[in-house]
């Protein structure tokens, strides 16, 4: 898009949803292809491949069911988040109620994380069972408009069912990793012998090579797709936040402030980093870029917001200067 050209947040929302759905379809296809290749390689029969696909998706369904009902409690406990209320945090609770009304979702439970690094995340399986957690640093360092932008972003994750979406993708990716690892280990411990190898021939060898290649490469490609889905859902939540607040400037300032804060969030780790408003593990954020990042860069997010107002995009040097001023 040309510099200064205006784009509506509705157009951004639609585009990001389309990309997210296509990426999830790609993960489904990758899981199905890996299952079919392994089943076909073992049985040398298309029926065996179809049975393997069914087994792969049953595994994914079981993993999804467990994570669906227990995942949010585990994340909140691991993050050392404590439930808060109106008496303790009147400004925060007022903003949460305000954004909940704008998003047309029930007010979520609100948790505090005692950490000076500014950040936030949302969790829960649906809008009726949602929670958001914010750090004390976020409340200390952001003004009301900036806080609205961040809370709007997190409630957008709730309204857009991003938590469920991320759970689905994570389980599918985990199933691909488990399936590929199981196959490679079975070859190792079985000395490379398969039940279907008794019929031998070049075709059997080719099937085995294809299955081995897929078992090695599929988990890597699945992880890359998972990261891409995460980045698209962050863009989607930013655009939806603007739909709720009608104030791109508040979210832009929040991004610049939080992005310029170099304090790492102590309770965050690789397993939870994708959930936060910005990457909370600063040493990982510095190393992650492009395909291997769970979040778009702050610069990319800010410039997408600027397309909503027609403002000129920032460059890296200008943003660094704003961080220093902030």
Buried (B, 14 or more C-beta within 10 A) or exposed (E): EEEEEEBEBEEBBEBBBEBBEEBBEBBBEBBBBBBBBBBBBBBBEEEBBBBBBEBBBEBBEEBBEEBBEEBBEEBBEEBBBEEBEEEEBEEBBEBBBBBBEBBEBEBBBBBBBEBBBBBBBBBBBEBEBBBBBBBBBBBEBBEEBBBBBBBBBBBBBBBBBBBBBBBBBBBBBBBBBBBBEEBBEBBEEEEEEBEBBEEEEEEBEEBBEBBBEBBEEBBEBBBBBBBBBBBBBBBBBBBBBBBBBEBBBBBBBBBBBBBBBEBBBBBBEEEBBBBBBBBBBBEBBEEBEEEEBBBBBBBBBBBBBBBBEEBEBBEEEEBEEBBEEE
